[in-house]
Amino acid sequence: MMLQAIAFYVFAAVLLFSGAVVVTSRNPVYSVLFLILAFFNAAGLFVLLGAEFLAMILVIVYVGAVAVLFLFVVMMLDVDFAELKKGAQSYLLPGLGIGGLLAVELILAVAMKWNFATQAMPAATTPKGITNTAALGHILYTDYIFYFQGAGLILLVAMIGAIVLTLRHKSGVKRQNAWTQISRGPAESMSVVEVKSGEGVE
């Protein structure tokens, strides 16, 4: 129990430090690297809570795909962030106002849900004889199967829409025509001739 408490405080401290560096760092590459560190420590906290499935999803999806993609985009595009930050000060006051409003709403929502003055936050329970991953799968594919499939369908439609919007046919660009290649005759084909050394081709 003492070891778990020490691990919790270590993970939480590194997570808070990494999150602060992500927000305050001037170098976007450093921000992405500390964001990856924050994801790993958040995954460690999930493991301590018994949610190993969420921990692996956090590492595989966010660290393995999203954060690394951010890092590659930042390093390859060579974006002039100094130029982008010049006009950011004009949006400082509206941003602080919206952020403060969201913080107040979150605090009110949590206070109304659990009522900290009278009762403690309920702890999540896992059925006996079943792992966390199996319990999540059982809930997703039984009670919430329609919502789960609906979310997947929405993501599929969004992906198709993004492809349709970005796929533009430009004139003068050579494109592959599979039917023309398959239906060509012998006269339009190229024959491969084995030429001996020292001899030419008639």
C-alpha positions in Angstrom: 0.0 0.0 0.0 2.8 2.4 0.8 4.5 1.6 -2.5 1.3 2.4 -4.4 1.0 5.7 -2.6 4.6 6.6 -3.4 4.1 5.6 -7.1 0.9 7.7 -7.2 2.6 10.9 -5.9 5.6 10.4 -8.3 3.4 9.9 -11.3 1.1 12.8 -10.3 4.0 15.2 -9.7 5.7 14.4 -13.0 2.4 14.7 -14.8 1.7 18.1 -13.4 5.2 19.3 -14.2 5.0 18.0 -17.8 1.6 19.6 -18.3 3.0 22.9 -17.1 6.0 22.7 -19.4 3.7 21.8 -22.4 1.7 25.0 -21.9 4.6 27.3 -21.0 7.4 26.1 -23.3 8.3 28.4 -26.2 9.7 25.6 -28.3 6.9 23.5 -29.8 9.1 20.4 -30.1 9.8 20.5 -26.4 6.0 20.9 -25.8 5.3 17.7 -27.8 8.0 15.8 -26.0 6.8 16.8 -22.6 3.2 16.0 -23.8 4.4 12.4 -24.5 5.9 12.3 -21.0 2.6 13.5 -19.5 0.7 10.7 -21.4 3.1 8.0 -20.0 2.6 9.3 -16.5 -1.2 9.4 -16.9 -1.1 5.8 -18.1 0.8 4.9 -15.0 -2.0 6.5 -12.9 -4.5 4.5 -14.8 -2.6 1.3 -14.0 -2.6 2.1 -10.3 -6.4 2.6 -10.5 -6.8 -0.8 -12.1 -7.8 0.5 -15.5 -5.1 -1.2 -17.5 -7.1 -1.0 -20.8 -7.3 2.7 -20.6 -3.6 2.9 -19.9 -2.7 0.9 -22.9 -5.1 2.9 -25.1 -3.5 6.1 -23.9 0.0 4.8 -24.7 -0.8 3.2 -28.1 -3.2 5.8 -29.5 -2.1 9.1 -28.0 1.6 8.5 -27.7 2.1 6.1 -30.6 0.0 8.1 -33.1 -1.3 11.5 -32.1 1.7 12.9 -30.2 4.3 11.4 -32.6 2.2 12.8 -35.5 2.3 16.3 -33.9 6.0 16.0 -33.5 6.6 15.1 -37.1 4.3 17.8 -38.4 6.0 20.5 -36.2 9.5 19.4 -37.3 8.7 19.0 -41.0 6.5 22.0 -41.7 8.9 24.5 -40.2 6.0 26.8 -39.0 7.0 30.3 -37.9 5.4 30.3 -34.5 6.7 33.7 -33.7 4.7 35.2 -36.5 1.6 33.3 -35.4 1.9 34.5 -31.8 2.0 38.1 -32.8 -1.8 38.3 -33.1 -2.5 36.1 -30.1 -2.4 38.9 -27.5 -5.6 40.4 -29.0 -7.5 37.2 -28.1 -6.1 37.0 -24.5 -9.0 38.6 -22.7 -11.7 36.6 -24.5 -9.7 33.4 -24.0 -9.4 34.0 -20.3 -13.1 34.8 -20.0 -14.1 31.6 -21.8 -11.6 29.5 -19.9 -12.8 30.9 -16.6 -16.4 30.2 -17.5 -15.6 26.6 -18.4 -13.7 26.2 -15.1 -16.7 27.5 -13.1 -19.1 25.2 -15.0 -16.8 22.1 -14.4 -16.6 23.0 -10.7 -20.4 23.4 -10.4 -21.0 20.1 -12.3 -18.6 18.2 -10.0 -20.1 19.8 -6.9 -23.7 19.0 -8.0 -22.7 15.4 -8.9 -21.0 14.3 -5.7 -21.7 17.0 -3.2 -18.3 17.1 -1.5 -19.6 18.4 1.8 -21.8 15.4 2.6 -20.4 12.3 0.7 -17.2 11.1 -0.8 -16.7 10.3 -4.4 -18.0 6.8 -5.3 -15.3 4.3 -6.2 -15.5 2.3 -9.4 -16.0 -1.4 -8.9 -15.0 -4.2 -11.1 -17.0 -7.5 -11.1 -15.1 -10.4 -9.4 -13.5 -13.0 -11.7 -13.3 -10.6 -14.7 -10.6 -8.2 -15.9 -11.0 -4.5 -16.5 -10.7 -5.0 -20.3 -13.3 -7.8 -20.4 -15.7 -5.7 -18.3 -15.4 -2.7 -20.6 -15.9 -5.0 -23.7 -19.0 -6.6 -22.1 -20.5 -3.2 -21.4 -19.6 -1.7 -24.8 -20.9 -4.6 -26.9 -24.1 -5.3 -24.9 -25.6 -2.2 -23.2 -24.0 0.4 -25.5 -23.6 -1.5 -28.8 -25.8 1.0 -30.8 -24.0 4.0 -29.4 -20.6 2.4 -30.1 -21.5 1.5 -33.6 -23.0 4.9 -34.2 -19.8 6.6 -33.1 -17.8 4.5 -35.5 -20.2 5.3 -38.3 -19.9 9.0 -37.6 -16.1 8.8 -37.7 -16.3 6.9 -41.0 -18.6 9.5 -42.5 -16.2 12.3 -41.3 -13.2 10.5 -42.8 -15.0 10.1 -46.2 -16.0 13.7 -46.1 -12.5 14.8 -45.4 -11.2 12.7 -48.3 -13.9 14.1 -50.7 -13.2 17.7 -49.7 -9.4 17.4 -50.2 -9.4 15.2 -53.3 -9.4 17.6 -56.2 -8.8 16.7 -59.9 -6.4 19.1 -61.5 -5.9 19.4 -65.2 -2.6 18.4 -66.6 -1.9 15.9 -63.9 -1.1 12.3 -65.0 -3.3 9.7 -63.3 -3.3 5.9 -63.5 -6.1 4.4 -65.5 -6.3 0.7 -64.5 -8.9 -0.2 -67.1 -6.7 1.1 -70.0 -3.7 -0.8 -68.7 -5.7 -4.1 -68.4 -7.4 -3.8 -71.8 -4.4 -3.0 -73.9 -3.5 -5.2 -76.8 -0.3 -6.8 -78.0 0.4 -3.9 -80.3 0.4 -1.5 -77.4 2.5 -3.7 -75.1 6.2 -3.8 -74.6 8.1 -7.0 -75.3 11.2 -7.9 -73.3 14.1 -9.2 -75.4 17.1 -10.9 -74.0 20.1 -9.4 -75.7 23.4 -11.3 -75.8 26.6 -9.6 -74.8 28.2 -7.9 -77.8 25.1 -8.0 -80.0 22.5 -5.4 -80.8 18.8 -5.5 -81.3 17.3 -5.6 -84.8 
